[in-house]
Amino acid sequence: MGMVNPFFSNFFQALVTPQLIQQQQQQQLLSSFLTSCNSISSPLSLAYPSMSEFLQQLDKEEGVEDYYIKFLEGFEKQKIKVKHLCKLTDVQFEVCGVTAIGDRETIREAVKKYK
């Protein structure tokens, strides 16, 4: 009888172990998928406003009347959306009509809350 137990034990392990390993792999995959989904659309990040809303809000926050909204036409002409602002180079900002360094930095800083 001593020989039977190890046989059944090994047989049982051979049946159960692959399922356990597969379960662990599935859990790891699910966990990494959920983590990547959460980083894409974190509940703390805000939805991107329209360019018009963004510039009007920036005017309000900076306490200037209709200053940043004047850049709307340049952004629209280049098909720039708020989500693009954090990727624009200085030259690209200039093409859109934003030539002052301070204005570019203010816009870059303001768009960070939407990431």
C-alpha positions, 0 to 999 in steps of 0.5 A: 500500500505504501507504493500506491499513495505516491503514485496517486499523489503524483497522478493527482499533482500532474492533473491539478498543477497545470490548472493552478499554473494556468489560473495564476497566469490568467490572474496575472494577465487580468491584473496587468490588463486592469492596471494598464486600463486604469493608467489610460483612463484614471478616475482622477484625470479629467475629460478633455474640454474643447479648445474653446472651453480650455482657452476661456477657462485659462482666461478666467484662471489667469485673470485676463479677459479674452487673451488666450481665446485669441489663439483659438483660430490658430489652433483650429487652423492646424487642427490642434485639440487640447490633448495635443497641447502637451506634445507641441514644440515651441515651433509648433506653438509659434505656427499656431500663433503662440509666440510668447514663451510665457504663454506657451508655458502657461498653456503647457502647465494648464493642460497637465490637469487633463492627463 
